[in-house]
Amino acid sequence: MSGLNRNTILIVIVLYKKTIENCKTYNCLNKSLGVFRNNYKILFYNNSPEITLTFSNDYEVVNGDKNNMLCGGYNFALNYALENNIEWMLLMDDDTKVTAQYFIKVNDFINFNSSNKEIVAAVPVLKSENKILSPKISRSICWWHIRDISTFGEQKGRLSAFNSLTLIRTNFIKSLGGFSTLYPLDMLDHWYYHRIYVAKKVVYVIDTVIEHNLSIRNYEMNMSIERHSSYIDSEKKFALEELGLLTLTLYKFILFRRFIRQLIFFRNKRFSMITLKKIFI
């Protein structure tokens, strides 16, 4: 790393109840960043006040005074980037198994495609057990009607992707007023990808595949009852605030199908009861 400048990539990792030493992402970065020819800065945002992260010459550390969620961490990083005239932020989960091949492809994107100001985000393909998780193309305003992407490169349709390994142009997020505080954790990625579509901007899909562990695929084991309730609230808010009353109405049919599936297959029936309740309130 050298001094910060417009060509610096700000790598942002938000931690919750985890130390840097236990962060799989950072361990992978140490093995992979050697091939990265662009200048970079790593910023850890710590959302656990009971854990104090120590500073290092290799990265920047921010110890939050409370759990400010993803939105709080991302907005701090955004302001840091804007103050230092940094054009691109790379968002990473704390357990992303990033590869050297990915950074080689990011080198190529920065060198050959990032000058196109219509491109405001770039993402790789994330897979789990040979199934594409991200990005996906939505067929309609019903964001749950999705299909796999069929090509790499520039995408101008209604596309959504995970936060993890999203390379986002800071000036575009600034134009939105920062990362929305309406979605402090869940649906934040859906929000800004929807805003990219509304603004008629372009997402670039990088020609590389990353294996990704999606915790909610084993939903009952990895999702607490409280988070389950909050997740549905975020989905409902996104449906109404971003897509309208018709989408919210259609979404409630999806919730009912989800209720039936959880009632049948989940051992803990509290999940299904909360899902049912959320249809009506």
C-alpha positions in Angstrom: 0.0 0.0 0.0 1.1 3.6 -0.6 -0.5 6.9 -0.1 -4.3 7.3 -0.6 -5.4 8.6 -4.0 -8.2 8.4 -6.5 -7.0 5.0 -7.8 -7.0 3.5 -4.3 -9.5 0.7 -3.7 -11.0 1.0 -0.1 -11.6 -2.6 1.1 -14.3 -2.5 3.7 -14.9 -5.4 6.2 -17.6 -5.0 8.9 -17.0 -7.2 11.9 -19.5 -8.3 14.5 -18.4 -10.3 17.6 -15.2 -11.3 15.8 -11.5 -10.4 16.0 -9.3 -9.7 13.0 -7.3 -12.8 13.7 -10.6 -14.9 13.4 -11.7 -13.1 10.2 -11.5 -15.6 7.3 -11.7 -12.8 4.8 -8.5 -11.1 6.1 -6.6 -14.4 6.1 -7.6 -14.9 2.5 -6.6 -11.3 1.6 -3.2 -11.9 3.0 -2.8 -14.8 0.6 -4.4 -13.2 -2.4 -3.5 -9.5 -2.5 0.0 -10.0 -3.7 -1.3 -10.1 -7.3 -3.3 -6.9 -6.9 -1.5 -4.2 -8.8 -3.8 -1.4 -7.7 -3.3 0.7 -4.6 -5.6 -0.4 -1.7 -6.5 0.4 1.9 -8.2 -2.1 4.2 -10.7 -0.7 6.7 -12.2 -2.8 9.5 -15.4 -1.4 11.1 -16.0 -3.1 14.5 -19.7 -3.3 15.5 -18.9 -5.0 18.9 -18.1 -2.5 21.6 -17.1 -5.3 24.0 -14.3 -6.2 21.6 -11.5 -3.7 20.9 -9.6 -4.2 17.7 -6.0 -3.2 17.7 -4.5 -0.9 15.1 -1.9 -1.9 12.5 0.1 -0.3 9.8 -1.5 -2.9 7.4 -5.1 -1.7 7.9 -7.4 1.0 9.4 -9.6 0.1 12.4 -12.7 1.8 13.6 -14.2 0.6 16.9 -17.8 1.5 17.0 -19.5 2.6 20.3 -22.5 0.4 19.5 -23.7 -2.0 16.8 -24.3 0.3 13.9 -25.1 -2.5 11.6 -23.8 -2.8 8.0 -25.3 0.6 7.1 -23.3 2.4 9.8 -20.1 0.7 8.8 -20.5 1.3 5.1 -21.5 4.9 5.6 -18.4 5.5 7.8 -16.3 3.9 5.0 -18.1 6.0 2.4 -17.3 9.2 4.1 -13.7 8.1 4.6 -13.4 7.4 0.9 -15.0 10.7 -0.2 -12.7 12.7 2.2 -9.7 10.9 0.6 -10.9 11.2 -3.0 -11.2 7.4 -3.3 -13.4 6.4 -6.3 -14.1 2.7 -5.5 -15.1 0.8 -2.3 -14.9 -3.0 -2.2 -17.5 -4.5 0.3 -16.6 -7.8 1.9 -18.2 -10.2 4.3 -16.1 -11.4 7.2 -16.0 -14.9 5.9 -15.5 -14.3 2.1 -13.0 -16.8 0.6 -11.6 -14.4 -1.9 -9.0 -15.7 -4.4 -6.0 -14.3 -6.2 -7.8 -14.9 -9.5 -10.5 -12.5 -8.4 -8.0 -9.7 -7.8 -6.4 -10.4 -11.2 -9.8 -9.9 -12.7 -10.4 -6.7 -10.7 -7.1 -5.4 -12.0 -8.4 -5.9 -15.5 -11.7 -4.2 -14.7 -10.1 -1.2 -13.2 -7.6 -0.8 -16.0 -10.0 -1.4 -18.9 -13.6 -0.7 -17.9 -13.8 1.6 -14.8 -13.3 4.7 -17.0 -16.8 4.2 -18.2 -18.7 6.4 -15.7 -22.0 4.6 -16.5 -20.6 1.5 -14.7 -21.2 2.1 -11.0 -20.7 -1.5 -9.6 -18.8 -4.6 -10.4 -19.3 -8.1 -9.0 -18.1 -11.6 -9.5 -20.3 -14.7 -9.6 -20.9 -16.2 -6.2 -21.7 -19.9 -6.1 -22.5 -22.6 -3.6 -22.5 -26.3 -4.5 -22.5 -25.3 -8.2 -25.6 -23.1 -7.7 -25.4 -19.4 -8.6 -26.3 -17.3 -5.6 -25.3 -13.8 -6.9 -25.8 -11.9 -9.1 -29.3 -12.6 -10.3 -31.6 -10.9 -12.8 -35.1 -10.0 -11.7 -37.8 -10.5 -14.3 -40.2 -7.9 -12.8 -40.8 -5.6 -9.9 -41.3 -8.8 -7.9 -37.7 -9.1 -6.8 -38.1 -12.8 -5.8 -38.8 -13.8 -9.5 -35.1 -14.2 -10.5 -33.0 -16.1 -13.0 -29.3 -16.7 -13.4 -27.2 -14.3 -15.4 -26.2 -15.8 -18.8 -23.3 -13.5 -19.8 -20.4 -11.6 -18.1 -19.6 -8.0 -18.7 -22.0 -5.0 -18.7 -25.5 -5.6 -17.4 -28.2 -3.0 -18.0 -31.3 -4.9 -16.7 -32.8 -5.2 -13.3 -30.0 -7.0 -11.5 -29.3 -7.7 -7.8 -26.3 -9.1 -6.0 -25.0 -9.6 -2.5 -23.0 -7.0 -0.6 -20.1 -9.3 -0.5 -17.5 -8.5 -3.2 -19.5 -5.6 -4.6 -17.1 -3.0 -6.0 -19.2 0.2 -5.8 -18.4 3.7 -7.1 -18.4 6.1 -4.2 -19.8 9.1 -6.1 -22.9 7.1 -7.0 -23.7 6.1 -3.4 -23.0 9.7 -2.5 -25.6 10.8 -5.1 -28.1 8.6 -3.2 -27.4 10.3 0.1 -25.3 7.5 1.3 -26.3 3.9 2.2 -30.0 4.0 3.2 -30.6 3.9 7.0 -34.0 2.3 6.2 -32.1 -0.9 5.7 -29.4 -1.1 8.3 -28.7 -4.8 7.7 -31.0 -6.8 5.6 -32.1 -5.7 2.1 -29.4 -3.0 1.9 -27.9 -4.7 -1.1 -31.3 -5.0 -2.8 -31.8 -1.3 -2.1 -28.7 0.1 -3.9 -28.9 -2.4 -6.8 -32.5 -1.3 -7.3 -31.3 2.3 -7.3 -28.7 1.5 -9.8 -31.5 0.1 -12.1 -33.7 3.2 -11.5 -30.8 5.5 -12.4 -30.2 3.5 -15.6 -26.6 2.8 -14.6 -24.6 -0.3 -15.4 -23.4 -3.2 -13.3 -20.4 -5.1 -14.6 -20.2 -8.9 -13.9 -16.6 -9.9 -13.5 -15.6 -13.1 -15.3 -14.7 -15.2 -12.2 -16.4 -17.5 -9.8 -16.1 -17.4 -6.0 -17.4 -20.1 -3.7 -19.6 -18.5 -1.1 -21.1 -19.8 2.1 -24.7 -18.6 2.4 -25.6 -19.0 6.1 -29.4 -18.6 5.5 -29.4 -21.7 3.2 -29.7 -23.6 6.5 -32.2 -21.1 7.7 -33.5 -22.7 10.9 -30.0 -23.4 12.2 -28.4 -20.0 11.4 -31.2 -17.5 11.8 -32.4 -16.5 15.2 -36.1 -15.9 15.8 -35.4 -12.2 16.3 -33.4 -11.9 13.1 -36.1 -13.9 11.3 -38.7 -11.3 12.3 -36.4 -8.4 11.4 -35.6 -9.9 8.0 -39.3 -10.1 7.1 -39.8 -6.5 8.3 -37.0 -5.4 6.0 -38.5 -7.3 3.0 -41.9 -5.7 3.6 -40.3 -2.2 3.9 -38.4 -2.7 0.7 -41.4 -4.0 -1.2 -43.5 -1.0 -0.1 -41.0 1.9 -0.1 -39.1 0.9 -3.3 -41.5 -1.0 -5.4 -45.0 0.0 -4.3 -48.2 -1.3 -2.8 -48.8 -3.9 -5.6 -45.5 -5.5 -4.9 -46.2 -5.6 -1.2 -49.5 -7.3 -1.8 -47.9 -9.9 -4.1 -45.1 -10.4 -1.5 -47.7 -11.4 1.1 -48.6 -14.4 -1.1 -44.9 -15.3 -1.0 -45.0 -15.0 2.8 -48.0 -17.3 3.0 -46.2 -20.0 0.9 -43.1 -19.5 3.1 -45.4 -20.0 6.2 -46.7 -23.3 4.8 -43.2 -24.6 4.0 -41.9 -23.6 7.5 -44.9 -25.1 9.2 -44.3 -28.4 7.4 -40.5 -28.7 7.5 -39.2 -26.6 10.4 -38.9 -28.2 13.8 -39.3 -24.8 15.5 -42.8 -23.7 14.7 -42.2 -20.2 16.0 -40.6 -19.4 12.6 -43.9 -20.2 10.8 -46.0 -18.4 13.4 -44.0 -15.2 13.0 -44.2 -15.5 9.2 -48.0 -15.9 9.4 -48.3 -12.9 11.7 -46.2 -10.7 9.4 -48.7 -11.2 6.6 -51.3 -9.2 8.6 -49.3 -6.6 10.4 
